[in-house]
């Protein structure tokens, strides 16, 4: 039986996709976020010419904070800021849900310049 997570959403127009700014950045800081409702880290991600943005990420199942520093990740950088407890998240770090519904980060196969656009 198919779960809701396996069902495709309604088709979008190409123009809708073009509005999403997905970029590659390098995590430069990762610390536990004890005030988040679900276990999470507060990340600082360097997007090169776009600057440093922060994100709250529920990625504690597979990653220790010290292991995240230096990793390149894919993120949506043009969402409005979102307040989570006392923290403002400025980008959405992207990942894939594994069989246990835990996030595995999306990363480029090779190192690329920070701020590189995903396409």
KAQUI-V822656 format. One record per pair of residues at least 12 apart in sequence whose C-alpha atoms are under 10 Angstrom apart, sorted by the first residue. I is the first residue (numbers start at 1). J is the second residue. D is the distance in whole Angstrom. If there is no record, write none. Layout:
i j d
I J D
I J D
This chain:
i j d
5 97 10
18 119 9
19 78 9
20 76 7
20 77 8
20 78 7
20 79 8
20 118 10
21 75 8
21 76 6
21 77 6
21 78 6
21 79 9
21 91 10
21 117 7
21 118 8
21 119 9
22 74 7
22 75 5
22 76 4
22 77 6
22 78 8
22 91 10
22 92 9
22 93 9
22 94 9
22 115 9
22 116 8
22 117 6
22 118 5
22 119 8
23 47 7
23 48 10
23 50 9
23 73 8
23 74 6
23 75 6
23 76 6
23 77 7
23 78 10
23 91 10
23 93 10
23 113 10
23 114 8
23 115 5
23 116 5
23 117 5
23 118 5
23 119 9
24 45 9
24 46 9
24 47 7
24 48 9
24 72 6
24 73 6
24 74 5
24 75 6
24 76 9
24 77 9
24 93 9
24 106 10
24 107 8
24 108 8
24 111 10
24 112 8
24 113 8
24 114 6
24 115 5
24 116 5
24 117 7
24 118 7
25 44 10
25 45 6
25 46 5
25 47 4
25 48 7
25 50 9
25 51 10
25 52 9
25 53 9
25 70 9
25 71 8
25 72 5
25 73 6
25 74 7
25 75 7
25 77 10
25 93 9
25 107 9
25 108 10
25 112 9
25 113 8
25 114 5
25 115 6
25 116 8
25 117 10
26 44 8
26 45 5
26 46 5
26 47 7
26 48 9
26 52 9
26 68 9
26 69 8
26 70 6
26 71 6
26 72 4
26 73 6
26 74 9
26 107 10
26 111 10
26 112 10
26 113 9
26 114 7
26 115 9
27 43 7
27 44 6
27 45 4
27 46 6
27 47 9
27 52 9
27 53 10
27 54 9
27 65 10
27 67 10
27 68 6
27 69 5
27 70 5
27 71 6
27 72 6
27 73 7
28 43 8
28 44 6
28 45 6
28 46 7
28 52 9
28 54 10
28 66 10
28 68 8
28 69 5
28 70 6
28 71 8
28 72 9
29 41 10
29 42 8
29 43 6
29 44 5
29 45 7
29 46 9
29 54 9
29 65 8
29 66 8
29 68 8
29 69 6
29 70 8
30 42 6
30 43 5
30 44 7
30 45 9
30 54 10
30 55 10
30 56 10
30 57 10
30 64 9
30 65 5
30 66 7
30 67 9
30 68 7
30 69 7
31 43 7
31 44 9
31 56 10
31 64 9
31 65 6
31 66 8
31 68 10
31 69 10
32 56 10
32 57 10
32 60 9
32 64 9
32 65 7
33 56 8
33 57 9
33 58 9
33 84 10
33 85 9
33 86 10
33 87 9
34 85 10
35 84 8
35 85 6
35 86 8
35 87 9
36 56 8
36 57 10
36 58 9
36 84 7
36 85 6
36 86 9
36 87 9
37 58 10
37 84 9
37 85 8
38 57 10
38 58 7
38 60 10
39 56 10
39 57 9
39 58 6
39 59 8
39 60 6
39 61 9
40 55 10
40 56 6
40 57 5
40 58 4
40 59 6
40 60 6
40 61 9
40 65 10
41 55 8
41 56 6
41 57 5
41 58 6
41 59 7
41 60 7
41 63 10
41 64 9
41 65 7
42 54 7
42 55 6
42 56 5
42 57 7
42 58 9
42 65 9
42 87 8
42 88 10
42 89 8
43 55 5
43 56 6
43 57 7
43 65 9
43 68 9
43 69 9
43 89 9
43 91 10
43 93 9
44 56 9
44 69 9
44 89 10
44 90 10
44 91 10
45 69 9
45 70 9
45 71 9
45 72 9
45 73 9
45 75 9
45 90 10
45 91 9
45 93 9
45 114 9
46 70 10
46 72 9
46 73 10
46 114 7
46 115 8
47 72 10
47 73 10
47 75 9
47 77 9
47 113 8
47 114 5
47 115 4
47 116 8
48 113 7
48 114 5
48 115 5
48 116 8
49 113 10
49 114 8
49 115 6
49 116 9
50 77 9
50 114 9
50 115 6
50 116 10
51 114 9
51 115 8
52 90 9
53 77 8
53 88 10
53 89 8
53 90 6
53 91 7
53 92 10
54 77 10
54 81 10
54 87 9
54 88 7
54 89 6
54 90 5
54 91 7
54 92 9
54 93 10
55 75 9
55 77 10
55 81 9
55 82 9
55 84 10
55 87 9
55 88 7
55 89 4
55 90 6
55 91 6
55 92 6
55 93 7
56 82 9
56 83 10
56 84 8
56 87 8
56 88 8
56 89 6
56 90 9
56 91 8
56 92 8
56 93 8
57 89 9
57 91 10
57 92 8
57 93 7
57 94 9
57 95 10
57 103 9
58 93 9
58 95 10
58 102 8
58 103 7
58 104 10
59 93 10
59 95 9
59 102 7
59 103 6
59 104 7
59 105 8
60 102 9
60 103 8
60 104 10
61 100 10
61 101 10
61 102 6
61 103 8
61 104 9
62 102 8
62 103 8
62 104 7
62 105 9
63 103 10
63 104 9
63 105 9
71 105 10
71 107 8
71 108 10
71 111 9
72 105 9
72 106 9
72 107 6
72 108 7
72 109 9
72 110 9
72 111 7
72 112 8
72 113 10
72 114 8
73 93 7
73 94 7
73 95 9
73 105 7
73 106 6
73 107 5
73 108 7
73 114 9
74 91 10
74 92 8
74 93 6
74 94 6
74 95 8
74 105 8
74 106 6
74 107 6
74 108 8
74 115 10
74 116 9
74 117 9
74 118 8
75 91 6
75 92 5
75 93 4
75 94 5
75 95 9
75 105 10
75 106 9
75 107 10
75 115 10
75 117 10
75 118 9
76 90 9
76 91 6
76 92 5
76 93 7
76 94 7
76 117 10
76 118 10
77 90 7
77 91 5
77 92 7
77 93 9
77 115 10
78 90 8
78 91 7
78 92 9
79 91 6
79 92 8
93 105 8
93 106 8
94 106 6
94 107 9
95 107 8
